[in-house]
Amino acid sequence: MIRTRMTPLAPVASSLFLLLGAQMAAAAPQIGLPTAQSSSDAEEDRNELYDDLKKEERETPTSRVVRAVTPSVVFVETEMRQTVSTIFGARERTARGAGSGVVIHPSGLIVTNYHVVEGANQIRVSFEGEPDSHPAELMSFVREEDLALLKIRRPGPSTATENPRGRSNVGPASPESPGALRQTRQPSTFPSVRLGSSSDLMPGERVVAIGSPHGQTYTVSTGIISGLRRNVAVPNRRLNFSGLIQTDASINLGNSGGPLLNIHGELIGINTVMNSSAENIGFAIPVDRVRQVLDDILFPNARKVWFGFETEERGGQLFVTSVSEGGPAEGSGICEGVRLVSLNGVPLRDNESYLLESLQIEPGEVAKVRVAGADGEFDAVIETWDELNGQFFVDIGVKVSVERVNNNQETALMVMAVRPGSAANDLGLEPGDIIPAVRPRNHRSGFGYLLVDKGSLRTLLDRTPKGTEIEVDAYRDLNQDGSYHRGEQLKGVLIR
């Protein structure tokens, strides 16, 4: 057997390894290997950085805009009934839509796009952080401008609220059941946005858009104004816009009707369309154009009451230009030339403020109008009429109401008042007369109009040119028995 001879090599090698290990340990700080001391220094540096970062201001101009404006932005939900054809025949279905809007007056007036609410049978709006939504009504609109004016409905004595999902919160809850649903009251005023100007906008200026794209409520996007005075065609809506603001702030489906804001939190536009064929291009209607449409069309068309006088703005003040004889203002002391000072205690600075305050009054309510004349200021008290009756009174000379007659079997218009010197007065109409139908002599079909409500009379007048002869069938209760029959029929011709 061959035996291996042992040598002192192993002990020597072990000594060398120990020596090299000691040298490497001594050299470690010099070649940058980590040590317990350097790790502690790095952690201390990190902590100092965090302390410095805490001193940085988290709030930015954009976040301040969002905090200021979001309470006045609403999420708009709509329902509409549609008739669709199927293999089983026509069937009715309910379609739902959504968009955005912004409150422009504390009374609950909202501006949005008309296409957001077009054809809606029901409109509800909700605010961020509130579990309940509010019913709203379409006051007026201009399809060509894609603008609409909504108003949150005035609450009754108590309102069972309904949340956005359509579940009613009924109450009141009993003290023994603190978790039960409670009856709540709708607020009487709402946060409103401040209107800015679009006359001094600059390309490159920072802007903020707030809305509900794709149903994601109260989404914020930022960007700049990337162009001004853009002309945009929207074929699917058969609209052609001019003078729009172009922005790269994200505007998507659901942002429609929401506000475009400058960095001061002022409304500079209403978001309306996006360019689906390009990225980061959206458009908004300039606020100066919105103001003009509000003053010229939306406010006047939305007003429900008539005071019986006409006004004109001169030099920043509002003056009465005419008073209708037999109208609601007659006998109140208001006459041509007096200056309007306030309406129900609210100062009237111009025609816009007058129209805004008029929207807060319901037909039949008493309004207190403070006026200034040659003998000083005084308060005139006026029992208002509805706006349609104001139009009828000025146009053909009648104030009417909708009545059920002959044991509630028929609906017709009843004459409530006749204006002296008017076409209705010349015809011989009197208060109490019933008018169920009329027929314009130039009507192509030869058929008449059934006057079942005020809207049918308005439609007739809108479609009938001035000077048209209108055959009128009227009934007068000659024997005072409360009914109207053929023997009491009166016929005549009213010249519009």
C-alpha positions in Angstrom: 0.0 0.0 0.0 1.3 3.4 -0.9 1.0 5.9 1.9 0.8 9.7 1.3 3.4 11.7 3.0 2.0 14.6 5.0 3.7 18.0 4.6 3.2 21.3 6.6 1.4 22.9 3.5 -2.1 23.0 5.0 -1.3 24.9 8.1 0.7 27.4 6.0 -2.2 27.9 3.6 -4.6 28.5 6.5 -2.3 31.2 7.9 -2.1 32.9 4.5 -5.9 33.0 4.2 -6.2 34.5 7.6 -3.6 37.1 6.7 -5.3 38.0 3.4 -8.7 38.3 5.2 -7.2 40.7 7.7 -5.7 42.8 4.9 -9.0 42.9 3.0 -10.9 43.9 6.1 -8.5 46.7 6.7 -8.7 47.8 3.1 -12.6 47.7 3.0 -13.2 51.3 3.8 -10.7 52.4 1.2 -12.4 50.5 -1.7 -16.0 51.4 -0.8 -17.4 48.2 0.6 -20.4 48.9 3.0 -19.8 49.2 6.7 -22.2 49.6 9.6 -21.2 53.2 9.9 -21.8 54.2 6.2 -25.3 52.6 6.1 -26.3 54.7 9.1 -25.1 57.9 7.4 -27.1 57.1 4.2 -30.3 56.5 6.2 -29.8 59.8 8.0 -29.4 61.5 4.6 -32.7 59.9 3.5 -34.5 61.1 6.6 -33.2 64.7 6.0 -34.5 64.5 2.5 -37.9 63.4 3.7 -37.9 66.3 6.3 -37.1 68.7 3.5 -39.9 67.3 1.3 -42.4 67.8 4.0 -41.7 71.5 3.8 -42.8 71.6 0.1 -46.3 73.0 -0.5 -48.6 70.2 -1.7 -51.4 72.5 -2.7 -51.0 73.9 -6.2 -53.0 76.5 -8.2 -54.8 73.7 -9.9 -55.8 72.0 -6.7 -57.1 75.4 -5.4 -59.2 75.9 -8.5 -60.7 72.4 -8.0 -61.5 73.1 -4.3 -63.2 76.4 -5.2 -65.2 75.2 -8.3 -66.1 71.6 -7.7 -69.0 72.4 -5.3 -70.7 74.2 -8.3 -70.2 71.4 -10.8 -73.1 68.9 -11.2 -73.3 65.4 -12.6 -76.4 65.3 -15.0 -78.3 62.1 -15.4 -81.2 61.7 -17.8 -83.9 59.3 -18.7 -85.8 59.2 -22.0 -88.5 56.9 -23.4 -87.8 55.5 -26.9 -89.9 53.4 -29.2 -87.9 50.7 -31.0 -89.1 48.2 -33.6 -88.6 44.5 -33.0 -89.7 41.4 -34.7 -92.6 41.4 -32.2 -93.6 45.0 -33.1 -93.0 48.4 -31.6 -91.7 48.4 -28.0 -90.9 51.2 -25.6 -87.7 51.2 -23.7 -86.0 53.6 -21.3 -82.6 55.0 -22.3 -80.3 56.7 -19.9 -77.7 59.4 -20.5 -75.2 61.4 -18.5 -73.1 64.6 -18.7 -72.0 67.5 -16.7 -73.1 71.0 -15.9 -72.2 74.0 -13.8 -74.4 76.2 -11.5 -74.3 79.9 -12.6 -76.8 81.3 -10.0 -77.4 80.4 -6.4 -81.1 79.7 -7.1 -80.0 76.6 -8.9 -79.7 77.7 -12.5 -77.4 75.4 -14.5 -75.8 75.7 -17.9 -75.0 72.6 -19.8 -75.0 71.3 -23.4 -78.4 70.8 -25.0 -77.4 67.4 -26.4 -76.9 66.2 -22.8 -80.6 66.7 -22.0 -82.2 66.6 -25.5 -85.3 64.4 -25.5 -85.1 63.7 -21.7 -88.3 62.9 -19.9 -86.5 63.1 -16.5 -83.4 65.1 -15.5 -81.6 64.8 -12.2 -78.4 66.5 -11.0 -76.1 65.7 -8.1 -73.2 67.4 -6.4 -70.0 65.8 -5.3 -70.1 64.3 -1.8 -73.9 64.3 -1.6 -75.7 61.0 -1.6 -78.9 62.4 -3.0 -79.7 63.9 -6.4 -82.1 66.8 -7.2 -84.8 66.9 -9.9 -84.2 69.6 -12.5 -86.3 71.0 -15.4 -85.3 72.2 -18.8 -86.1 75.9 -18.8 -84.9 76.8 -22.3 -82.4 75.8 -24.9 -80.7 76.9 -28.2 -80.0 73.8 -30.3 -77.8 75.6 -32.8 -75.5 76.8 -29.9 -75.8 73.4 -28.1 -76.6 75.3 -24.9 -79.4 74.6 -22.4 -80.5 76.2 -19.1 -81.7 73.9 -16.3 -83.2 74.8 -12.9 -83.2 72.7 -9.9 -86.8 72.4 -8.8 -87.9 74.4 -5.8 -88.6 72.0 -2.9 -92.0 71.7 -1.2 -92.5 71.9 2.5 -90.7 68.6 2.9 -89.1 66.4 0.2 -88.4 62.7 0.2 -85.1 62.7 -1.5 -84.0 60.3 -4.1 -80.4 59.2 -4.6 -78.7 58.9 -8.0 -79.6 55.2 -8.3 -83.3 56.0 -8.0 -84.0 54.7 -4.5 -86.2 57.0 -2.5 -85.2 58.0 1.0 -88.5 58.1 2.8 -89.0 59.1 6.4 -89.0 60.5 8.9 -87.2 57.9 10.9 -88.1 57.1 14.4 -85.8 58.0 17.3 -85.6 54.3 18.1 -84.0 53.5 14.7 -81.0 55.8 14.2 -79.9 53.9 11.1 -83.2 54.3 9.3 -83.7 56.5 6.2 -84.7 60.0 7.0 -86.6 62.7 5.2 -84.4 65.6 4.2 -84.8 69.1 2.9 -83.4 70.4 -0.3 -81.1 73.5 0.1 -82.6 76.8 -1.0 -79.3 78.0 -2.5 -76.4 76.3 -4.3 -72.8 77.2 -4.8 -72.3 79.0 -8.1 -69.2 79.5 -10.4 -67.7 82.9 -11.0 -68.0 83.9 -14.7 -64.8 85.1 -16.3 -64.1 86.5 -19.7 -63.0 84.9 -22.9 -62.0 88.1 -24.6 -58.4 88.1 -23.2 -57.5 84.4 -23.5 -54.0 83.6 -24.5 -52.6 80.5 -26.3 -50.5 78.6 -23.8 -52.6 79.8 -20.9 -53.2 77.1 -18.2 -56.8 75.8 -18.0 -58.7 73.2 -15.9 -61.6 71.1 -17.0 -64.0 69.4 -14.5 -66.6 66.9 -15.6 -67.7 63.3 -15.6 -66.1 61.5 -18.5 -67.4 58.0 -19.1 -69.4 58.3 -15.9 -66.4 58.9 -13.7 -67.8 61.8 -11.8 -65.9 64.9 -10.9 -62.8 64.1 -12.9 -60.2 66.9 -13.2 -57.9 67.3 -16.2 -55.4 70.1 -16.9 -53.7 71.6 -19.9 -53.3 74.7 -21.9 -55.3 76.7 -24.4 -53.9 75.3 -27.7 -55.9 77.5 -30.0 -58.6 80.2 -30.3 -61.5 81.0 -32.6 -61.7 77.5 -34.0 -64.5 76.5 -36.4 -65.7 72.9 -35.9 -68.4 70.9 -37.7 -70.2 68.1 -35.8 -71.9 66.1 -38.6 -73.7 63.6 -36.3 -75.4 66.5 -34.5 -75.8 68.6 -37.7 -74.0 71.5 -36.0 -71.4 73.9 -37.1 -69.6 75.8 -34.3 -67.5 78.9 -34.8 -65.1 80.7 -32.5 -64.5 77.8 -30.1 -61.6 77.5 -27.6 -59.3 74.6 -28.4 -57.5 72.9 -25.4 -55.4 69.9 -24.8 -57.0 69.4 -21.4 -58.7 66.0 -21.7 -62.4 66.3 -22.7 -64.1 63.0 -23.2 -67.7 61.7 -23.3 -69.4 62.8 -20.2 -67.4 66.1 -19.9 -70.0 67.7 -22.1 -71.6 70.7 -20.4 -68.9 70.9 -17.8 -66.8 74.0 -17.1 -63.5 75.0 -18.6 -61.7 77.3 -16.1 -58.7 79.6 -16.0 -56.2 79.4 -13.2 -58.2 82.0 -11.2 -61.1 79.5 -11.0 -63.3 81.6 -13.3 -65.5 80.1 -16.0 -64.1 80.7 -19.5 -66.0 78.1 -21.5 -68.4 75.3 -21.6 -66.9 72.0 -22.8 -68.8 70.8 -25.8 -67.0 68.6 -28.3 -63.9 66.4 -28.7 -62.0 65.5 -31.8 -62.2 61.7 -31.8 -59.7 61.4 -34.6 -56.9 63.2 -32.7 -55.4 63.0 -29.3 -55.6 65.7 -26.7 -57.8 68.1 -28.7 -61.1 69.3 -27.1 -63.2 72.4 -27.7 -65.3 74.7 -25.5 -67.9 77.4 -26.1 -66.3 80.7 -25.0 -68.0 82.2 -21.9 -68.6 85.5 -23.6 -70.7 83.7 -26.2 -72.5 81.8 -23.4 -73.3 85.1 -21.7 -74.8 86.5 -24.9 -77.0 83.5 -25.5 -78.2 83.6 -21.9 -79.1 87.3 -22.0 -80.7 87.2 -25.5 -82.4 83.8 -25.6 -82.1 81.5 -22.6 -83.1 83.9 -19.8 -86.1 85.5 -21.7 -87.4 82.2 -22.9 -87.1 80.6 -19.5 -89.0 83.4 -17.6 -92.3 82.1 -16.4 -93.9 85.3 -15.3 -95.1 88.5 -16.9 -95.2 91.9 -15.1 -97.2 93.8 -17.7 -94.4 96.2 -18.7 -91.4 96.4 -21.1 -87.9 97.5 -20.1 -84.8 99.0 -21.7 -81.3 99.2 -20.4 -79.7 102.7 -20.7 -76.4 103.8 -19.2 -76.2 100.9 -16.8 -79.8 101.4 -15.5 -83.1 99.8 -16.3 -86.1 101.9 -17.4 -89.8 101.1 -18.1 -90.6 101.8 -21.8 -94.3 100.8 -21.8 -97.1 99.4 -19.6 -99.8 97.2 -21.1 -103.4 98.4 -20.5 -105.3 95.9 -18.5 -102.2 94.0 -17.6 -100.9 93.1 -14.1 -98.8 96.3 -13.6 -101.7 98.6 -14.4 -102.8 100.5 -11.3 -99.6 99.6 -9.4 -98.1 103.1 -10.0 -95.6 101.9 -12.5 -95.6 104.1 -15.7 -93.5 104.7 -18.7 -90.1 106.3 -17.9 -89.7 105.2 -14.2 -86.4 103.5 -13.3 -86.4 100.0 -11.8 -84.4 99.9 -8.6 -85.0 96.4 -7.2 -87.1 93.3 -7.5 -88.2 91.6 -4.3 -85.3 93.4 -2.5 -82.6 92.4 -5.0 -80.9 95.4 -6.7 -81.4 95.6 -10.4 -78.1 96.7 -12.1 -79.0 95.8 -15.7 -81.3 93.7 -17.9 -79.4 90.5 -16.9 -80.0 90.9 -13.2 -83.7 91.7 -13.9 -84.1 88.5 -15.9 -82.3 86.4 -13.3 -84.5 87.6 -10.5 -87.6 87.2 -12.7 -86.7 83.5 -13.0 -87.1 83.1 -9.2 -90.8 84.0 -9.3 -93.6 81.6 -10.1 -96.8 82.7 -12.0 -99.4 84.1 -9.6 -96.9 85.1 -7.0 -96.9 88.7 -5.8 -93.7 90.7 -6.7 -92.5 93.9 -5.0 -90.9 96.2 -7.5 -89.1 99.3 -6.2 -89.1 102.1 -8.8 -87.7 105.6 -8.9 -89.8 108.3 -10.6 -90.1 112.1 -10.6 -91.5 112.0 -7.0 -88.8 109.7 -5.6 -88.8 106.0 -4.9 -91.8 103.8 -4.0 -92.7 100.1 -4.0 -95.2 98.8 -6.5 -96.9 95.5 -5.7 -97.8 93.3 -8.8 -99.6 90.0 -8.9 -97.8 88.3 -11.8 -99.2 86.4 -14.8 -97.7 83.5 -16.5 -95.4 84.4 -19.4 -97.6 82.7 -22.0 -100.6 84.8 -21.0 -98.4 87.8 -21.3 -97.7 86.9 -24.9 -101.3 86.2 -25.7 -102.4 89.5 -24.1 -99.9 91.5 -26.2 -100.5 89.6 -29.4 -104.3 89.1 -29.7 -105.6 90.6 -26.4 -106.7 87.7 -24.2 -105.7 86.1 -21.0 -106.8 82.5 -20.8 -107.0 79.5 -18.4 -107.3 75.8 -19.1 -110.7 74.5 -17.9 -112.6 71.2 -17.9 -116.1 71.8 -19.0 -119.4 69.9 -19.5 -119.0 67.6 -16.5 -115.2 67.4 -17.0 -115.7 65.7 -20.4 -113.9 68.3 -22.5 -110.9 70.6 -22.2 -110.9 74.1 -23.6 -109.5 77.6 -23.0 -111.5 80.0 -21.0 -111.2 83.8 -21.5 -110.1 85.4 -18.2 -109.5 89.0 -19.4 -109.6 91.0 -22.7 -107.3 93.9 -23.6 -109.1 97.1 -24.7 -108.5 97.9 -28.4 -107.2 94.4 -29.2 -108.2 91.9 -31.9 -110.0 89.9 -29.2 -111.9 93.0 -28.1 -112.9 93.8 -31.7 -114.2 90.2 -32.1 -116.4 90.7 -29.0 -114.9 88.1 -26.7 -115.7 88.4 -23.0 -114.4 86.9 -19.8 -116.0 83.5 -19.3 -116.2 82.6 -22.9 -115.0 79.1 -23.9 -112.8 78.6 -27.0 -112.4 74.9 -27.9 -111.1 75.4 -31.5 -110.0 77.9 -34.1 -109.1 77.7 -37.8 -106.8 80.0 -39.8 -108.3 80.8 -43.2 -104.9 80.3 -44.9 -104.4 76.9 -43.3 -103.5 74.5 -46.2 -105.3 71.4 -44.8 -108.4 73.3 -44.0 -108.5 71.8 -40.5 -108.6 73.8 -37.3 -106.6 73.7 -34.1 -108.1 72.2 -31.0 -107.2 74.5 -28.1 -106.7 72.0 -25.3 -103.9 73.9 -23.5 -101.9 77.1 -23.7 -99.2 75.4 -25.7 -101.7 74.7 -28.5 -102.6 78.4 -28.7 -98.9 79.3 -28.7 -98.2 76.9 -31.6 -101.1 78.4 -33.6 -99.8 81.9 -33.2 -96.2 80.9 -34.0 -97.3 79.4 -37.2 -99.7 82.1 -38.3 -98.4 85.3 -40.0 -99.6 88.7 -38.9 -102.8 89.8 -40.7 -104.2 86.3 -40.9 -107.9 85.9 -40.5 -108.7 83.3 -37.8 -112.2 81.8 -37.5 -113.1 81.4 -33.9 -115.7 79.0 -32.4 -116.6 80.3 -28.9 -119.3 79.3 -26.4 -120.9 81.6 -23.9 -123.0 80.3 -21.0 -126.1 82.4 -21.8 -128.5 80.7 -19.5 -125.9 80.5 -16.6 -126.4 76.7 -16.1 -122.6 76.0 -16.0 -122.6 74.0 -19.3 -122.0 74.9 -22.9 -124.1 73.6 -25.8 -124.6 74.2 -29.5 -127.3 76.8 -28.9 -124.7 79.0 -27.1 -122.1 78.8 -29.9 -120.7 82.1 -31.2 -118.7 82.4 -34.4 -116.5 85.2 -35.6 -113.3 86.1 -37.3 -110.2 87.4 -35.4 -107.7 89.3 -37.5 -104.3 88.6 -36.0 
